[in-house]
Amino acid sequence: MTFTQVYELDDFDPSGFDGRWGMVLDESTVWDEATQEWVPELLKGQELNIRHEGDLQIYRIRVDIGDDLSVHMAYECTFGAARWVPYRLVQVDGDPNDPRLGPNATLKQGMRLGEPIAWIKQVYVDPRTQYRITRNPDGTAQYVMMRRLNEAGTRNVGTVLSADGVANVDKAFMRLD
């Protein structure tokens, strides 16, 4: 497979996303299949740490599932690369056998320490827009997320489409540093 670069390095600048970001709970929603409506985010919080070295994105996230359980996940992915890279669970603060880490609608296999929760690719569109494409460890489609930065560079919104093309997550993040 041959990869063709579709942007000039002079035009490539994902650095607006660099930094630490905290989820804005009162602006973040998820689609509830049972009620067929948008409901407030169920997680207690999320903190993203993003940095770039050239076209390599280094991504770390802490997800606070509850007061007694947080998970840390990470990946390093080159924008536009042909190769899928693992998005791994790297740390669990709490019980690593907690049932909340088991299989669910998004993560078919659940979460196991050191194992990929997904395989990903990153697509750069412009300095304010990027996509993460994910597939399950078994190779089936998982979701696509668009991340969009506001003009001031202080807020970004992540919108997730399920494998069936249904918007099911809409999260707002504010820059923390």
N, C-alpha and C positions, 0 to 999 in steps of 0.2 A: 504494500500500500504506500502510495506517495502522498506526502503532506505538502500542500502549497500554502505559504504564508499569505494571508489575505489582508494584512495591514502593514504599513511601513513602521519601522521602529520609532521614527520621529513622531508618528501619530498615536503610538501606543503609550498610554499613561493611566494605569489602574491605581496609582498612588493615593487618589482621593479616598479610597476605602481603607488605607492604612490606619491602624490605631485600635483602640479599645472601644467597644460599643455595648450598650446595655439595652435590653428589650424594654419598651414602654408598654407596660401591661395594660393600661386603660385604652390603648390604641391598637392592641393586637387581638385578632380574632381567629377562630377556627370554624370550619363548616361542620355542623352536627347532622350526621346522616339520619338519625332517628327523628329529629324535629324538622329537618330540612330548612334550617336557618343558621345564620352566623351567631356564634356565642363567644363570650369572653375566653381568652386563652386560659387553659387549665394549668399550665406550668407555673411555678412560683417565680421563675426568672430565667434569663439567658444572658451570658456575656460572651461576646465575640472578640477575638484578637486576630487581626488580619495584618499581614505585611507582604510586601512584594520585593523580590530580588530579580530585576528584569521582568521576564514574563512568567516567572515562577510565583505562584501564590502560596503562602504559608498560612494555614488556617487552623485556629484552635477555638474550641467552644466549650463553655461550661453550661450545662443545662440543669437547673434546679427543679427536679421533678416534684419534690415535696420537702418539707422541713428536715426530713431524715434521709434524703437520697438526692445526690447530685452525680452526674456523669460528665466526664471530660472526653471529648472526641477531637480528632485531628486528621489533617491530610496536607500533602504538598503536591500541587498539580500545576503543570505548565499549561498556560492558555493555548488552546488550539491543538494540543498534542493528540496524536492518534491513539495513544495507549491509555487505557483505563487505569486509575490508581485507587488504592484502598482508602476508604474513609473509616478509620478505626476508633474503637472504644479504647482509650488509653488509661483511664483511671475511674474508679467508682468510689465515691465518698458515701459510705453506707453499706448495706448488705448486697454483695454482688449476686446473690440468689433471690433478690426481691422479685416477687411476681410482676411488678411493674416493668421489669426489664425483659419480660417474656415476649413471645411473638405477638404482633398486633397487626392492624390493617396496613400500616406503612412499612414496618420492619417485620417481614414474614418470618424471619429466623430469630427475632429478638436481639438482645445485646449480650455479648460475651466478651469479657476482658481480653484485649489483645487481638480480637477478631474484627474483620471488616463488618460494618453495618450496611455498607454499600460500596459500589465501585463508581467512580465519578470521572467526569470530564468537565472542563471549564471553557466557556466561550466568552471572549472579550468583544463587546460591541462598540463602545465608545467610553470616554473617561468616567461616565456616570452610570453605565449599564453593563452588567455581566450576567451570564447564565451558568447554573450548575445543573448538569444532566446526571441523573443517577440510575443505577440498576441494582437490583438485589444481588446478593452473592451467588444465587443460582442462575444469574444472567438475564432474568426477566426485568422488564421496565419497572422502575419504582416511582420517580417523580422528576419534574423539571422545576427549578426555582429561578425566577428573575430577581436580581438584586438591583435596586435603582437608588442612586444618591441624589439628594436635593442639590440645587445650584449652590447653596451656601456651604455644602460639604459637612453639615452638622447632623444630618438625619439620613438613614437609608431604610427602604422598605423592601422586605422579601415577600414575594408572592409565589405560592407553590401550586402547581397543577399536578393532579394525580396522573397515574399512568393512563387513565381513561379520559384525560383532558378536562377534568373538573377542578376548578379553583377550590382549594380546601384549607389553605393557611394564608393569612395576611398579617405579617408582623412588622412593627415599627421598631427601629433602633435609633438611639441618640448617641452621639459621640461622647465618650467619657473622658478622653484626654486629647 
